Amino acid sequence: MTTTPDHGIPPEKLRALLEASDEMMRSVIRCDRKATFDTLTHCTCALLNAESCVIFSITNHTPPRLVMEASYSDLFRSALVGTKELLMQSTERGGLTGHIAVTGKVIRISTLELKTNRYIAGQGRRHRHLRSRECFSLLAVPLIDIRGHILGLLKLENKKGADGRPGEHVTFDALDEQFARILANKAIVIIESLKTEEEYRRSASFFSSMVERLKQFVFCKDLEGHFTYVNERFAELRKMDRSEILGRTDYDLYPTRLADKYTEDDKSVIKTARMIDQEEMHVSADGEECYVRVIKTPIRDAAERIIGVQGIFWDITKRRQLQDALSHEIGRAHV
């Protein structure tokens, strides 16, 4: 016999939720926004026995608008991504969806309430996305983060009865609302995770494009001294493809005496968390010795933990030769 836990959600639905969560998080890890929201809408329909599910996110435009991220319905039997945008305003013009997004309140209403609701009545909507062509019941949960900001909206339409059909006497109940809130929290985590990943990618792209324009040589290493990034100029200096350098250490690129020094400098930066700015000997890929000015600083993660070393250096051989020549002439003048 199947028992229902104290929180009121049947075990089979909890298992289904866990399976859906795993699938959604795999999509997040792959940074696949479309697949993530497709999975969420499809699973939400199945778990709450609804005819349709839609997820909206709120844009950063002025004024803000609601953009449909994904939708799923029995009619199409597939997740549909659209570019539909709605006004985000608590007026008849903004509709019920816009009203919910502005107020941030959970709404669960039935057929009679839908017919008399001032945000819907008189709009003459045709529910082309619904097999029944009519909305009998609705459950909408705003997506609100821990700061109280509304990120979007999870909306379900038409609860289906035992015969698999919606109707005037079939409505979403309190248990459905509880489950929808759980799924809404999942959606919030997904949106925040994807946002963080997208911001990281934009930042990384900006960093990379900026660094590639520099005439200096740039590199990053992990805590074990393996190269994790070099710019094109660095690769050209070593007369190697970047892919050949990544994963290697200084001992693969330089004479042991120089690799020992570079490694000790890296360890000092990691241990002291202080920058190194100095002039030192360098050897080109052809074995020619030169002088470089090098600056090394620690790399930190989001938790401020040091996870590696980044550096930039440039050739100062001509300046050193001029300085040495000038010092030699000054020395001769005093003889």
Residue pairs with C-beta under 8 A, 6 or more apart in sequence:
2 10
2 11
2 12
3 11
4 10
4 11
5 11
5 14
7 178
8 175
8 178
9 175
9 178
9 179
13 47
13 179
16 43
16 46
16 47
17 43
17 47
17 179
17 182
17 183
20 39
20 40
20 43
20 47
21 186
23 39
23 43
24 36
24 39
24 40
24 43
24 186
24 190
27 35
27 36
27 39
28 36
28 190
28 193
28 194
28 197
31 194
31 197
31 198
31 201
33 69
33 194
34 70
34 81
36 190
36 194
37 55
37 69
37 70
37 79
37 81
37 190
38 70
38 72
38 79
38 81
39 79
40 55
40 70
40 183
40 186
40 187
40 190
41 53
41 54
41 55
41 70
41 71
41 72
41 79
42 53
42 72
42 79
43 183
44 50
44 53
44 72
44 154
44 156
44 180
44 183
45 51
45 52
45 53
45 72
45 73
45 74
45 156
47 179
47 183
48 139
48 156
48 159
48 172
48 176
48 179
48 180
48 183
49 159
49 160
50 139
50 156
50 157
50 158
50 159
50 160
50 172
51 73
51 74
51 75
51 130
51 131
51 132
51 157
51 158
51 159
51 160
51 166
52 71
52 72
52 73
52 74
52 75
52 129
52 130
52 156
52 157
52 158
53 71
53 72
53 73
53 154
53 155
53 156
53 157
54 68
54 70
54 71
54 72
54 153
54 154
54 155
54 157
55 68
55 69
55 70
55 71
55 152
55 153
55 154
55 155
55 187
56 66
56 67
56 68
56 69
56 86
56 97
56 101
56 152
56 153
56 155
57 66
57 67
57 69
57 143
57 151
57 152
57 191
58 64
58 65
58 66
58 67
58 88
58 101
58 150
58 151
58 152
59 65
59 66
59 67
59 85
63 87
63 88
63 89
64 88
65 85
65 86
65 87
65 88
66 85
66 86
66 87
66 88
66 97
66 98
66 101
66 152
66 153
67 83
67 84
67 85
68 81
68 82
68 83
68 84
68 85
68 86
69 81
69 152
70 79
70 80
70 81
71 79
71 80
71 81
71 82
71 129
72 78
72 79
72 80
73 80
73 129
73 130
73 131
74 131
75 129
75 130
75 131
76 129
86 94
86 95
86 97
86 98
87 93
87 94
87 95
87 98
88 94
88 98
88 101
88 102
89 98
89 99
89 102
90 98
90 99
90 102
90 103
91 98
91 99
91 119
92 118
92 119
92 122
92 123
94 102
94 119
95 119
95 120
95 123
96 107
96 117
96 119
96 120
96 138
96 140
97 140
97 153
97 155
98 119
99 119
100 107
100 140
100 142
100 153
100 155
101 142
101 150
101 152
101 153
102 150
103 142
104 142
104 144
104 150
105 142
106 139
106 140
106 141
106 142
106 177
106 180
106 181
107 138
107 139
107 140
108 138
108 139
108 140
108 171
108 172
108 176
108 177
109 117
109 137
109 138
110 136
110 137
110 168
110 171
111 136
111 137
111 168
111 171
114 120
114 135
114 136
114 137
114 138
115 121
125 135
126 133
127 133
127 134
127 135
127 157
130 157
130 158
132 158
132 165
132 166
135 157
135 158
136 158
136 159
136 166
136 167
136 168
136 170
136 171
137 157
137 158
137 159
137 166
137 170
137 171
137 172
138 155
138 156
138 157
138 172
139 155
139 156
139 159
139 172
139 176
139 177
139 180
140 153
140 154
140 155
140 156
141 153
141 154
141 155
141 177
141 180
141 181
141 183
141 184
142 150
142 152
142 153
142 154
142 184
143 150
143 151
143 152
143 153
143 154
143 184
143 187
143 188
143 191
144 150
144 151
144 188
145 151
145 188
145 192
151 188
151 191
151 192
152 187
152 191
154 180
154 183
154 184
154 187
156 172
156 176
156 180
158 166
159 166
159 170
159 171
159 172
159 176
160 166
160 170
161 167
161 169
161 170
172 180
211 218
211 231
212 231
212 232
214 231
214 233
214 312
215 233
215 314
216 233
216 312
216 313
216 314
217 230
217 231
217 233
217 234
217 237
217 292
217 312
217 313
217 314
218 229
218 230
218 231
218 233
218 234
218 310
218 311
218 312
219 227
219 229
219 230
219 231
219 234
219 310
219 311
219 312
220 227
220 228
220 229
220 230
220 299
220 308
220 309
220 310
220 311
221 227
221 228
221 249
221 266
221 308
221 309
221 310
221 311
222 228
222 307
222 308
223 270
223 306
223 307
223 308
224 249
225 249
225 250
225 263
225 266
226 246
226 247
226 248
226 249
227 245
227 246
227 247
227 248
227 249
228 246
228 308
229 246
230 242
230 245
230 246
232 242
234 242
234 245
235 241
235 242
235 245
237 284
237 285
238 245
238 253
238 285
239 285
239 286
240 285
245 253
249 259
249 263
250 258
250 259
250 262
250 263
251 259
251 263
253 259
254 262
254 283
255 283
258 281
258 282
258 283
261 280
265 276
265 296
266 296
266 309
268 274
268 276
269 275
269 276
269 296
269 297
269 298
269 309
270 298
270 306
270 308
270 309
273 298
273 306
275 295
275 296
275 297
276 294
276 295
276 296
276 297
277 293
277 294
277 295
278 293
278 294
279 291
279 292
279 293
279 294
279 316
279 320
280 291
280 292
280 294
281 289
281 290
281 291
282 289
282 290
282 291
282 292
282 313
282 315
283 289
283 290
284 290
290 315
290 317
291 315
291 316
291 317
291 320
292 313
292 314
292 315
292 316
292 317
293 313
293 314
293 316
294 311
294 312
294 313
295 311
295 312
295 313
296 309
296 310
296 311
297 309
297 310
297 311
298 306
298 308
298 309
298 310
299 306
299 307
299 308
299 309
299 310
300 306
300 307
301 307
